[in-house]
Amino acid sequence: MAGTPGTPRVLRAMNDRAALDLLLEHGTLSRTRIGKLTGLSKPTASQLLARLEAAGLVLATGTTAGRPGPNAQLYSVNPAAAHVAGLDVNAERIRAAVADITGRTVGSFRLPTPHHRAGSTVEQVVQALDGAVKAAGLSRADLHRVVIGTPGAFDPSTGRLRYASHLPGWHSPTLLDELAAALPMPLEYDNDVNLAAVAEQRIGAARGHDDFVLLWNEEGIGAALVINGRLHRGWTGGAGEVGFLPVPGTPLVRNVAKANNGGFQELAGCTAVLRIAEELGLPRPDGNLADAATELLCQAAAHHTEGGPHAELLARCATGHAVGLASIVAVLDPELIVLAGNVTIAGGEPLRAAIQSELAELAVPRPRLVLGTVELHPVLTGALESALLTTRDEVFDTSR
């Protein structure tokens, strides 16, 4: 924030931001209510709202007519003050969405990419983004920021995507420059699991927690590490790439980047669920690996109290999860572990409780385990939340 700390200009800007954050939290508030929540006098609150309204940050949105007490003007954040976009990329599709400054999604688009051609990445990103922008009734020029989530991570020293060999077309050394040229607005990139953690921290199960691990289990296993309220990405962006973490119960795999298997992934991932189910005589459901594993754990959670193969599947999957988590908590000792991703979520509370019990026997630290609560497109939600966090700091700064 510009200016000298303690000057009237800075204090006004701090009050403005406090009022805007309250309006984001509550939706609409009267001048009197804003004054009470901020501790400002009525004249100061009136001046604040007039200032924010003139700046296009706040709108007068009706009155308290029909409610008990005197009739009062209501105010809310102007949703058109800024717009951001998020993209969630995997090998099969790009999902894009646009949100206004209040966080409301105003447009979305899904672009299938089953036959990705080398060299078409920029075109497909632009097409997906334009689809969401069009659905929102906006233009690209209306976007203040775009956050793109992918598997793996872009190495900050080289600008190249690492840890995601299965994502064709995203490994060109000039890709980030090409995207920046095609989309002349601030672009940010992050790992998909990191963005799922942002979603859980901002609006989900990790809200209010500054030290937690999110364990993600869908097509692959990954983790996001939040330490002192901030994502820890590592020197090359590879912090949390725990799928190949060597663990007891699986063969030691060397050159894991080339082998593309082994470790934690083979103990608790989709293939492990399917392998255990086959050993127990449970039929494999239709669908790809992740969908089949998800359905099996859903069935196991529904029938585990009956004993038999469903209970055994749940127990063995819980042990697999706990073995990998034991290494993670021994190093990080987090306050909380959020279990996320369709495969683990499918096991529901029965699987969560079984993992908690197993982990208590395998590790000295005993963090609380919870299920993720951001159910609809958590990676995309995290991309939007990440974009909003930075954009609000910029747009709501009235000290300039």
C-alpha positions in Angstrom: 0.0 0.0 0.0 1.4 3.4 -1.1 2.0 6.2 1.4 3.5 6.6 4.8 2.0 4.4 7.6 -0.3 6.3 9.8 -1.1 9.1 7.4 -4.8 10.0 6.8 -4.5 8.6 3.2 -3.3 5.2 4.4 -5.8 5.1 7.3 -8.6 5.8 4.8 -7.4 3.1 2.5 -7.3 0.6 5.4 -10.9 1.5 6.4 -12.0 1.2 2.8 -10.5 -2.3 2.5 -12.1 -3.3 5.8 -15.5 -2.2 4.6 -15.1 -3.9 1.3 -14.1 -7.2 3.0 -17.1 -6.9 5.2 -19.4 -6.4 2.2 -17.8 -9.4 0.5 -18.5 -11.5 3.6 -22.1 -10.3 4.2 -23.3 -9.5 0.7 -25.1 -6.3 1.6 -24.9 -4.0 4.6 -26.3 -0.6 5.7 -24.2 2.4 6.5 -25.0 1.9 10.2 -24.1 -1.7 10.2 -20.8 -1.0 8.4 -20.1 1.7 11.0 -20.7 -0.7 13.9 -18.6 -3.5 12.4 -15.7 -1.2 11.6 -16.0 1.1 14.6 -16.3 4.1 12.4 -18.6 7.0 13.2 -21.7 7.6 11.0 -20.1 10.6 9.2 -16.9 8.7 8.5 -18.9 5.7 7.3 -20.9 7.9 5.0 -17.8 9.5 3.6 -16.2 6.1 3.1 -19.2 4.7 1.2 -19.5 7.9 -0.9 -15.8 7.5 -1.8 -16.1 3.8 -2.7 -19.3 4.5 -4.7 -17.5 7.2 -6.7 -14.6 4.8 -7.3 -17.0 2.3 -8.8 -16.2 -0.3 -6.0 -19.6 -0.1 -4.2 -23.2 0.1 -5.4 -26.3 1.2 -3.6 -28.5 -1.9 -3.9 -31.9 -1.1 -2.3 -33.1 -0.5 1.2 -34.2 -2.3 4.3 -37.8 -1.5 3.6 -40.0 -4.3 5.0 -37.6 -5.1 7.7 -37.9 -4.1 11.4 -36.5 -0.6 12.2 -35.9 2.6 10.2 -35.6 2.3 6.4 -31.9 2.4 5.5 -29.9 2.3 2.2 -28.1 -1.0 1.6 -24.7 -1.2 -0.1 -22.8 -4.1 -1.8 -19.5 -4.6 -3.7 -19.9 -3.7 -7.4 -19.5 -7.1 -9.1 -18.3 -5.4 -12.3 -15.3 -3.7 -10.6 -13.1 -6.6 -11.9 -13.3 -10.0 -13.5 -10.8 -12.9 -13.3 -10.6 -16.3 -15.0 -9.3 -19.7 -14.0 -8.4 -22.7 -16.1 -8.1 -26.3 -15.0 -6.0 -28.4 -17.5 -5.6 -32.1 -17.8 -4.9 -34.5 -20.7 -8.5 -34.9 -21.6 -10.0 -31.4 -21.4 -9.5 -27.7 -20.4 -12.2 -26.4 -18.1 -12.4 -22.5 -17.9 -14.5 -20.1 -15.8 -14.9 -16.4 -15.2 -15.8 -14.8 -11.9 -16.6 -11.3 -10.9 -14.9 -9.6 -8.0 -17.4 -10.9 -5.5 -16.4 -14.5 -6.5 -19.6 -15.3 -8.3 -19.0 -17.5 -11.4 -20.5 -15.7 -14.4 -19.4 -17.9 -17.3 -17.9 -21.3 -17.9 -16.7 -23.5 -20.7 -15.3 -27.0 -21.2 -13.1 -27.8 -24.1 -12.4 -31.5 -24.8 -8.8 -32.2 -25.8 -8.7 -35.9 -26.5 -6.4 -35.7 -29.5 -4.0 -33.0 -28.4 -1.6 -32.0 -31.2 1.9 -30.6 -30.4 1.8 -26.9 -31.1 -1.9 -26.5 -30.5 -1.7 -25.8 -26.7 -1.9 -22.0 -27.1 -4.8 -22.3 -29.4 -6.7 -24.5 -27.0 -6.0 -22.3 -24.0 -7.3 -19.3 -25.9 -10.3 -21.2 -27.2 -11.3 -22.4 -23.7 -10.8 -19.0 -22.2 -12.7 -17.2 -24.9 -15.6 -19.7 -24.5 -15.9 -18.8 -20.8 -15.5 -15.1 -21.5 -18.3 -15.3 -24.1 -20.5 -17.2 -21.7 -20.0 -14.4 -19.2 -21.0 -11.7 -21.8 -17.5 -10.1 -21.6 -14.4 -9.7 -23.7 -10.8 -10.6 -22.9 -10.0 -7.0 -22.2 -12.4 -7.2 -19.2 -10.2 -9.8 -17.4 -7.7 -8.5 -14.8 -5.9 -11.8 -14.3 -5.9 -15.5 -15.4 -4.7 -18.4 -13.3 -4.0 -21.7 -15.0 -3.8 -25.0 -13.1 -1.9 -28.0 -14.6 -0.5 -31.2 -13.3 3.1 -30.9 -12.4 4.7 -27.5 -12.1 6.5 -24.9 -14.2 10.1 -24.8 -13.1 10.8 -21.1 -12.2 14.4 -21.4 -13.4 13.6 -22.8 -16.9 9.9 -22.0 -17.5 9.4 -25.6 -18.5 6.7 -27.9 -17.1 8.0 -30.7 -14.9 6.5 -33.7 -13.3 3.7 -34.1 -15.9 5.0 -36.1 -18.8 1.5 -37.2 -19.6 0.4 -33.7 -20.6 1.2 -33.4 -24.3 1.9 -30.1 -25.8 2.8 -28.4 -22.5 6.5 -28.9 -22.5 7.8 -26.4 -25.0 10.5 -24.1 -23.6 8.7 -21.2 -25.3 5.2 -22.0 -24.2 4.9 -19.4 -21.4 6.2 -16.7 -23.8 3.7 -17.8 -26.4 0.8 -17.7 -24.0 1.8 -14.3 -22.7 1.9 -13.0 -26.3 -1.6 -14.4 -27.0 -3.2 -13.3 -23.7 -2.0 -9.8 -22.8 -3.2 -9.8 -19.2 -1.4 -11.0 -16.0 -1.1 -14.8 -16.3 -0.2 -17.1 -13.4 0.4 -20.8 -13.3 0.2 -23.3 -10.5 0.0 -27.0 -9.8 -3.5 -28.4 -9.8 -3.3 -29.9 -6.3 -1.9 -26.6 -5.0 -5.0 -24.9 -6.3 -7.3 -27.5 -4.8 -5.6 -26.6 -1.5 -6.2 -22.9 -2.1 -9.9 -23.7 -2.6 -10.1 -25.6 0.7 -8.2 -22.9 2.5 -10.3 -20.1 1.2 -13.8 -21.6 1.3 -13.5 -25.3 2.4 -12.4 -27.7 5.1 -9.0 -25.9 5.8 -10.5 -22.4 6.3 -8.8 -20.8 9.3 -5.8 -23.2 9.2 -2.3 -22.1 8.4 -0.5 -25.4 8.5 -2.1 -28.3 6.6 -1.5 -30.9 4.0 -3.9 -31.7 1.2 -3.6 -35.2 -0.1 -5.1 -35.6 -3.6 -6.1 -38.9 -5.2 -7.6 -39.0 -8.6 -5.8 -40.0 -11.8 -2.6 -39.7 -9.6 -1.6 -39.0 -6.0 -0.2 -35.7 -5.1 0.0 -33.4 -2.1 -0.1 -29.6 -1.4 1.8 -28.3 1.5 0.7 -25.1 3.3 3.1 -23.8 5.9 2.4 -20.6 7.9 -0.5 -19.9 5.6 1.5 -20.1 2.4 1.9 -22.8 -0.2 5.3 -24.4 -0.2 6.2 -25.1 -3.8 9.9 -26.1 -3.5 13.0 -25.0 -5.5 11.7 -26.5 -8.8 8.0 -26.4 -8.0 8.0 -30.1 -7.2 7.1 -29.9 -3.5 4.2 -32.3 -2.9 4.9 -34.6 -5.8 4.5 -37.6 -3.5 3.1 -40.1 -6.0 6.6 -41.7 -6.4 7.5 -41.4 -2.7 9.2 -44.7 -1.8 7.1 -46.5 0.8 7.0 -49.9 2.4 4.9 -52.4 0.5 6.0 -51.5 -3.0 9.2 -52.3 -4.9 11.9 -49.7 -5.0 11.7 -48.0 -8.4 14.7 -46.2 -9.8 14.4 -43.5 -12.5 10.8 -42.9 -11.5 10.3 -40.1 -14.1 10.9 -42.7 -16.8 9.3 -45.6 -15.1 6.1 -43.5 -14.4 5.1 -45.9 -11.6 6.0 -47.1 -8.2 5.9 -45.8 -4.7 2.9 -44.2 -3.0 0.9 -44.2 -6.2 1.1 -48.0 -6.4 0.1 -48.4 -2.8 -2.9 -46.2 -2.6 -3.7 -44.9 -6.1 -6.3 -46.0 -8.6 -4.3 -49.1 -9.7 -4.0 -50.2 -6.1 -7.7 -50.0 -5.5 -8.4 -52.0 -8.7 -5.7 -54.6 -7.8 -7.0 -55.1 -4.3 -10.6 -55.4 -5.6 -9.5 -58.0 -8.1 -7.7 -60.0 -5.4 -10.9 -59.9 -3.3 -13.1 -61.0 -6.2 -15.0 -57.7 -6.7 -16.0 -57.0 -10.3 -14.4 -54.0 -11.9 -16.9 -51.2 -12.7 -17.0 -49.6 -16.2 -14.9 -46.5 -16.9 -11.3 -45.4 -16.8 -9.0 -46.2 -13.9 -10.1 -43.2 -11.7 -13.8 -43.7 -12.4 -13.6 -47.5 -11.7 -11.6 -46.9 -8.5 -14.0 -44.2 -7.4 -17.0 -46.5 -7.8 -15.3 -49.4 -6.0 -14.6 -47.2 -2.9 -18.1 -45.8 -3.0 -19.5 -49.3 -2.9 -17.0 -50.3 -0.1 -18.1 -47.3 2.0 -21.7 -48.2 1.5 -21.3 -51.9 2.5 -18.3 -52.0 4.8 -20.4 -52.7 7.9 -21.4 -56.0 6.3 -17.9 -57.3 6.5 -16.6 -59.4 3.6 -14.6 -58.1 0.6 -16.0 -54.5 0.8 -14.8 -54.1 4.4 -11.4 -55.6 3.4 -11.0 -53.3 0.4 -11.7 -50.3 2.6 -9.3 -51.5 5.3 -6.4 -52.2 2.9 -6.9 -48.9 1.1 -6.9 -47.1 4.4 -3.6 -48.7 5.3 -2.1 -47.7 1.9 -3.0 -44.1 2.5 -1.7 -44.1 6.1 1.7 -45.6 5.1 2.4 -42.7 2.7 1.0 -40.1 5.0 3.2 -41.4 7.9 6.3 -40.2 6.0 4.7 -36.8 5.2 3.6 -36.1 8.8 7.0 -37.2 10.2 8.6 -34.4 8.2 6.0 -31.7 8.3 3.9 -32.4 11.5 0.9 -30.5 10.1 -2.1 -29.3 12.1 -4.5 -30.8 9.6 -4.7 -33.2 6.7 -7.4 -32.7 4.1 -8.3 -35.7 2.0 -9.4 -34.7 -1.5 -9.8 -36.0 -5.0 -12.6 -38.2 -6.2 -11.0 -41.5 -5.3 -10.5 -40.9 -1.7 -13.6 -38.8 -1.3 -15.6 -41.7 -2.6 -14.6 -43.7 0.5 -16.3 -41.0 2.6 -16.3 -40.9 6.4 -15.6 -44.7 6.7 -12.4 -44.4 4.8 -11.4 -41.2 6.5 -11.9 -42.8 10.0 -10.0 -45.9 9.0 -7.0 -43.8 7.7 -7.1 -41.7 10.9 -6.9 -44.9 13.0 -4.1 -46.5 10.9 -2.1 -43.3 10.9 -2.3 -43.1 14.7 -0.5 -46.4 14.8 2.2 -45.5 12.2 3.2 -42.0 13.1 4.0 -40.0 16.3 2.4 -36.8 15.1 -1.4 -37.2 15.0 -2.9 -34.5 12.9 -6.7 -34.4 12.4 -7.9 -35.8 9.1 -10.9 -34.3 7.4 -12.6 -34.7 4.0 -12.4 -31.9 1.5 -15.6 -30.0 1.2 -15.1 -28.2 -2.1 -17.0 -30.7 -4.2 -17.5 -28.9 -7.6 -14.3 -28.5 -9.6 -11.9 -27.8 -6.7 -8.9 -27.1 -9.0 -10.9 -24.6 -11.1 -12.4 -23.1 -7.9 -8.8 -22.7 -6.5 -7.7 -21.0 -9.7 -10.5 -18.5 -9.4 -9.8 -17.9 -5.7 -6.1 -17.5 -6.3 -6.8 -14.9 -9.1 -9.3 -13.1 -6.9 -7.0 -12.9 -3.9 -4.4 -10.9 -5.9 -6.9 -8.9 -7.9 -8.8 -7.7 -4.9 -5.5 -6.5 -3.3 -4.9 -4.4 -6.5 -8.5 -3.2 -7.2 -9.4 -2.5 -3.6 -6.3 -0.5 -2.9 -7.6 3.1 -2.7 -4.4 4.6 -1.4 -3.1 5.2 -5.0 
